Amino acid sequence: MNMSQEGQETAKAAGSSLLDHLTDAERRKLLANLHHFSVWIGIQIPEELQIDPDVLREQMEKDHMKESDLFPEVHPEKGVIDLRHLVWKLIHEKEISEKERTKIKELIRVLKTKEVEEEEILKQKNLTHEQAKELYEETAGVIRTLLDLKDILTEKKHQEMEREIKKKVEDVKKWNEYADEVKEK
């Protein structure tokens, strides 16, 4: 809102709502805030996310995926992803199969594309403060989702490795017990 006096007078004279539009400084600040390490704090994963069905189909074709390969929460025909429910479900899964990992990675690519598109709009389009705020919040929600999905992949991988190590330790204990029994006889 650092519009010059002359610019404000011109906007008023033209009967324009230019005063309500984002300045370049405000735009830069919003974009910088999106990449701040704590952008996700206080931001919820969107309940649902509108996604361009063509972009989704493109991503699916790149990975040779069919609609049946997607999570049930992804609705390519409507261009909607029930994001919060999907992430909640994945967080509470004990294990994630390789097929699910592939689906999560696909979803990450789709969401990353959405994030980049929204940032480009924020960079280039003439937006009102309200439009910019809505776009910023949606993009921050997408970033939060990306972070959560990447964490899910990492955490589940660590959990699987931990279970595998515990199993190996148990196997070694059993072999040691068996070896001790054999020695005693």
C-alpha positions in Angstrom: 0.0 0.0 0.0 3.0 2.2 -0.7 1.3 3.8 -3.6 2.5 7.2 -4.5 0.2 10.2 -3.9 0.1 10.7 -7.7 -0.8 7.1 -8.3 -3.6 7.3 -5.7 -5.0 10.4 -7.2 -4.9 8.8 -10.7 -6.7 5.8 -9.4 -9.3 7.9 -7.7 -9.8 10.0 -10.8 -10.2 7.0 -12.9 -12.8 5.5 -10.5 -10.5 2.5 -10.3 -10.0 0.1 -7.5 -6.2 0.1 -8.0 -5.8 1.0 -4.4 -7.2 -2.5 -3.6 -4.6 -4.2 -5.7 -1.3 -5.7 -4.6 1.8 -3.6 -4.9 5.0 -5.0 -6.1 6.5 -4.8 -2.6 3.5 -6.6 -1.1 3.8 -9.2 -3.8 7.5 -9.8 -3.1 6.8 -10.0 0.6 4.1 -12.7 0.1 6.3 -14.7 -2.2 9.2 -14.5 0.3 6.9 -15.6 3.1 5.8 -18.7 1.2 9.4 -19.9 1.3 10.0 -19.1 4.9 10.9 -22.3 6.8 7.9 -21.9 9.1 5.2 -21.1 6.5 3.3 -24.2 7.5 2.9 -23.3 11.2 -0.8 -22.6 11.8 -1.8 -23.5 8.3 -4.1 -26.5 7.9 -4.1 -28.9 5.1 -7.0 -27.9 2.8 -10.1 -30.0 3.1 -10.2 -30.4 -0.6 -8.1 -29.0 -3.4 -9.2 -28.0 -6.8 -6.7 -29.2 -9.4 -6.8 -28.9 -13.2 -8.0 -32.2 -14.5 -5.7 -31.8 -17.5 -2.6 -31.3 -15.3 -3.6 -34.4 -13.3 -4.1 -36.5 -16.4 -0.8 -35.3 -17.8 1.0 -36.3 -14.6 -0.7 -39.7 -14.7 0.3 -40.3 -18.3 4.0 -39.4 -17.5 4.0 -42.1 -14.8 1.8 -44.5 -16.9 -0.9 -44.5 -14.2 -4.5 -45.3 -14.6 -7.4 -43.8 -12.6 -7.5 -47.1 -10.6 -3.8 -46.5 -9.6 -4.9 -43.3 -7.7 -6.0 -43.0 -4.1 -9.8 -43.1 -3.8 -9.6 -39.5 -2.5 -8.3 -38.3 -5.8 -11.1 -37.5 -8.3 -9.5 -36.7 -11.7 -12.9 -36.3 -13.5 -14.0 -33.5 -11.1 -10.5 -32.1 -10.6 -10.8 -32.5 -6.8 -8.6 -34.1 -4.2 -10.0 -34.8 -0.7 -6.6 -33.8 0.7 -7.1 -33.6 4.5 -8.8 -37.0 4.6 -6.1 -38.6 2.5 -3.2 -37.2 4.6 -5.0 -38.1 7.8 -5.5 -41.7 6.5 -1.8 -42.0 5.4 -0.5 -40.7 8.8 -2.5 -43.3 10.6 -1.4 -46.2 8.4 0.9 -48.6 10.1 2.7 -49.5 6.9 2.8 -48.1 3.4 3.2 -50.5 0.5 5.4 -49.8 -2.5 2.3 -49.2 -4.5 1.1 -46.6 -2.0 4.6 -45.0 -2.0 4.3 -44.6 -5.7 0.9 -43.0 -5.3 2.2 -40.6 -2.7 5.2 -39.7 -4.9 2.7 -39.0 -7.8 0.6 -36.9 -5.6 3.7 -34.9 -4.4 4.5 -34.2 -8.1 0.9 -33.1 -8.8 0.9 -30.8 -5.7 4.3 -29.4 -6.6 3.0 -28.5 -10.0 0.0 -26.8 -8.3 2.3 -24.9 -6.0 4.5 -23.6 -8.9 1.4 -22.5 -10.9 -0.1 -20.6 -7.9 3.2 -18.9 -7.2 3.4 -17.8 -10.9 -0.1 -16.3 -10.5 1.0 -14.6 -7.4 4.1 -13.2 -9.1 2.5 -12.0 -12.3 -1.2 -11.5 -12.1 -2.8 -8.3 -11.1 -4.6 -9.4 -7.9 -6.7 -7.6 -5.3 -5.6 -8.0 -1.7 -8.4 -10.4 -1.0 -7.5 -12.6 -4.1 -3.8 -12.5 -3.1 -4.6 -13.5 0.5 -6.8 -16.5 -0.6 -4.1 -17.6 -3.1 -1.4 -17.2 -0.5 -3.3 -19.3 2.0 -4.1 -22.0 -0.5 -0.5 -22.2 -1.7 0.7 -22.3 2.0 -1.8 -25.2 2.5 -0.3 -27.0 -0.5 3.2 -26.5 0.9 2.1 -27.8 4.3 0.6 -30.9 2.5 3.8 -31.4 0.6 5.9 -31.3 3.8 3.5 -33.7 5.5 3.5 -36.2 2.6 7.3 -36.1 2.4 7.4 -36.7 6.2 5.0 -39.6 5.9 7.3 -41.3 3.3 10.4 -40.7 5.5 8.7 -41.7 8.8 7.1 -44.8 7.4 10.4 -45.8 5.8 12.1 -45.4 9.2 9.4 -47.4 10.9 9.8 -50.2 8.4 13.6 -50.2 8.9 13.1 -50.2 12.6 10.8 -53.2 12.4 13.3 -55.0 10.1 16.2 -54.3 12.5 14.1 -55.6 15.5 13.2 -58.7 13.5 16.9 -59.3 12.7 17.8 -58.8 16.4 15.1 -61.3 17.4 16.4 -63.8 14.8 20.0 -63.4 16.1 18.7 -64.0 19.7 17.0 -67.1 18.6 20.1 -68.4 16.8 22.2 -67.6 19.9 19.7 -69.5 22.1 19.8 -72.4 19.7 23.6 -72.4 19.6 23.7 -72.3 23.5 21.3 -75.3 23.6 23.5 -77.3 21.1 26.7 -76.5 23.2 25.0 -77.8 26.4 24.1 -81.1 24.8 
